[in-house]
Amino acid sequence: MRLSDTSSPPLRLDLTVSRWLDAALVAIGLLAAVSVWLSALPWIAVLLVPPLWLQARRALHRASAATLVLRADGSAAMLHASYSETAVQLREFVERGPLALLVLDLPFDAVRRIPCAPDTLDAATRRRVRLWAMHHAHRLPAREPAHV
């Protein structure tokens, strides 16, 4: 069955918060606190690390909790807990080694970047998303590429 067949089932991505990225964020926060402590900065600068770490962690959790549906006709939608959906457009799918980034165009000119690690997007699903994006590349908007 070809991917362009409209009768094929949609690709449903239940994107959750990556434990790998969460653990990396914890490690970065601890290393940042230690490096500020061991540097020539005043000791009070260590107090800036926790709020910045919390802000980064909130951004990771806010960006990753989503269900994305990619349909064979080239349309995409975000599913909500209330069983409603919002039409979105997959702007870009960027892969950098084991990490991936989904860049979505939301209504009202909003852009959402969803980081994915191997624990949230396995190799088979990554391949399907990559193939879907390549097959529907003509529908993607011509904009600047997203930076990872």
WOFENVEN-V563102 format. One record per residue. PHI is phi in whole degrees, -180 to 180 (999 if undefined). PSI is psi as a letter, one per 30 degrees, with the letter a starting at -180 (* if undefined). D_FIRST is the distance of its C-alpha to the first C-alpha in Angstrom with 2 decimals. Layout:
phi: <PHI PHI>
psi: <PSI PSI>
d_first: <D_FIRST D_FIRST>
This chain:
phi: <999 -79 -67 -79 -69 -73 -89 -73 -69 -72 -89 -105 -113 -91 -90 -114 -72 -75 -69 -64 -69 -65 -66 -64 -66 -63 -62 -64 -63 -66 -65 -65 -63 -65 -67 -68 -63 -84 -84 -86 -70 -61 -61 -67 -65 -62 -69 -80 -66 -59 -64 -67 -65 -63 -64 -65 -67 -62 -64 -64 -70 -69 -76 -94 -83 -160 -123 -113 -117 -110 -96 -66 -81 99 -87 -139 -149 -99 -94 -109 -64 -86 65 -96 -136 -119 -70 -131 -131 -74 -78 -160 -126 -109 -118 -131 65 -78 -98 -137 -136 -97 -111 -115 -93 -100 -58 66 60 -93 -121 -123 -109 -115 -78 -131 -116 -59 -81 -109 -138 -70 -62 -66 -69 -60 -63 -65 -66 -60 -65 -62 -65 -68 -67 -107 -63 -67 -89 -72 -69 -87 -133 -67 -68 -78 -101 -85>
psi: <k l f f k f f l k l j k j j j l k k e e e e e e e e e e e e e e e e e e e f a g l k f f f f f f e e e e e e e e e e e e e e f f j l j k k j l f g f l l k k k l f g g l l k k l k j e k j k k j b f l l k k j k j l l h g k k k k j k k l f f f j l e e e e e e e e e e e e e g f f f k k j l k l k k *>
d_first: <0.00 3.79 6.61 8.51 7.04 10.17 9.34 7.57 10.63 12.95 14.12 17.65 20.29 23.56 25.84 29.19 32.24 31.93 34.65 34.67 35.43 37.90 39.70 39.80 41.34 43.97 44.81 45.13 47.37 49.62 49.86 50.68 53.46 54.89 54.79 56.56 59.07 59.85 60.06 63.15 61.90 63.97 62.97 62.16 59.09 57.39 57.31 54.84 52.14 51.26 50.68 48.51 46.54 46.10 44.88 42.23 41.15 40.93 38.79 36.38 36.16 35.88 33.03 30.91 30.89 27.83 24.48 21.98 18.80 16.31 14.13 11.09 13.69 15.85 18.39 19.85 22.44 24.99 25.61 29.24 31.08 32.11 28.51 28.75 26.58 27.45 25.30 25.19 23.84 22.75 25.32 24.77 23.37 26.07 26.10 29.49 29.44 28.63 28.97 26.61 27.47 25.49 27.41 26.85 28.59 29.99 31.82 35.40 34.81 34.40 32.46 31.31 30.75 29.16 29.92 27.60 28.66 26.92 28.12 26.31 23.12 22.11 20.64 17.05 17.16 18.99 16.38 13.68 16.38 17.32 13.92 13.78 17.38 16.94 14.18 16.49 19.71 20.97 21.38 23.42 27.16 29.38 31.68 33.38 31.36 32.02 34.33 33.70>
